[in-house]
Amino acid sequence: MMTQQGTIKKLLPNGMAEIEVTRRSACGHDCAKCGGCGGLETQTLQVTAHNKAGAQVGDRVLIEGETRQVLGIAVLVYLLPVALFFIGYALGGLLRAGAGASALTGGVLFVLGILGAAAYSRRMKEKNDAPFEITKRL
């Protein structure tokens, strides 16, 4: 089970909520040991979750998601477009289309992968099939 903290930004129909989650980078931020960047890198995400805790706008909440489903979505969003690019590039090579045409074919498939991931995300929102659930208010 994956657990994150976030802030409710908007209540949505059908018992859903939009939550702003601030993720820290995978870096341990122990710069004395690794000699790294010295800065704190964060990323803000907007996620949709089932609001079973009855949280309100502005509440800090704990959200949980099934690890398998969350990782599956990550593969779809990040890995599929890249894999499609390489498949398109290889297909162009097999057809002896040249490097430029192979890259163009890969680029087209990359964009189609991104559009497919966006369509899947939109469908999940329409069906209220969010992979996250608000488990409690903090």
N, C-alpha and C positions, 0 to 999 in steps of 0.2 A: 504494500500500500504506500503510495507517495503522499506526503503531507506538506502543505505550504500554508503560510499566513498571508492574508490579504485584507483589503478594505473594500466594502460594498460601495460601488459607484452608482449603480442604477438597479431598481427593481424591474423585472421583466414579467410578462404575462406567464400564466401557468406555473407559478411557484418557482420561477427561475430568477437569478440575480447575475449582474455583471460585476466582476470583482477585479480590482487592480492588484496584481501580485508583483512584488519587487524581488527579483532573483539575484543572488550574488553569483559571481563567476565561479568556476570550478577551482580557481586558485585558492590556496590555503591562506594567502595574505600574510605569510610569515617571511617577509622580505629579507630579514637578516640571514635566513637559511638559504634562500634560493637566489638572492640578488635580483629579484624581479622588478617589476615596473614601479612599485612603491605607491601605486594608486589603488583605490577601491573601485572596481568595475561592477556596475549593476545594470540590470536590464528590467524594464517595466513591461509587463504583459497584461492584456485584458483577457480574462477567461469567463466563461459562462458556467454556472453551477446550479444544481438543484438546491433551493433554499429551504431545506427541511428544518432548520433551526429557527426560522422566523426572524432572521436578521433584518435590520433596517439600514437605509443609506447612511454611510459614515461609520458603521460598526466594523471593528476589527474582527476577523473570523478565521477559523481554521478550516481549510478545505482538504479533502482527501480524494484521491483518484486511484483507480485500479491500475497498478503498474503496467500490466500487460496491455491494456487499452491505451494508456497514455503513450507508451513506447510505440505501439502500432501507428498511432496518429503521427508521431514524430518521424517515423520511417516514411510514411506517406508524404508528409510535407517537405522533408529535407532530402531523403535518399532517392525517392522515386524520380524527381526531375533530373537529378544528376545521373542516375542510371540510364534514363531515357536519352540524355545527351550522348553518353558514350555508345549506346546502342545505335543511335542515329549516325554518329560519326563512323562507327564500324560498318554500318550498312552502306554508307557512301563509299567507303574504302572497298568493300566487296564489289560494288558496282563500278569501280574505277572512275569515280566521278571527280577526283582531284581533291586536294585539301580544302579549298574554299567551299566547294559544294558539300563536302562531308561535314564541315563545321556548320554550314547553314542548315543541313538536315538535322544535325544534333541540336542546334539552337531552336529549331521549330519544335522538335520533340520535347525539349526542356520547357519551353513555354506551354506546350500542351499539358505537361505534367503539373505545372504550377496552376493552370486553369482547372485541371481535374481536382487537385487538392482543395482549391477554393470552392468549387462546386460541392465537394463532399462536406466541407465545413458548413456551408450554407444549408445543405440538406440536414445536417445534424442539428443545427439551430432550429429549423422549421419543425423537426420531429421531437424537439426537446430531449435529444439524446446526448446530453453533455456527459463527458467522462468524469466530471467532478461533482462532489456533494459537500455542502457546508455542514460540518459536523457539530460545531459549537461557536458561540460568540466568545470573544476574549475580553 
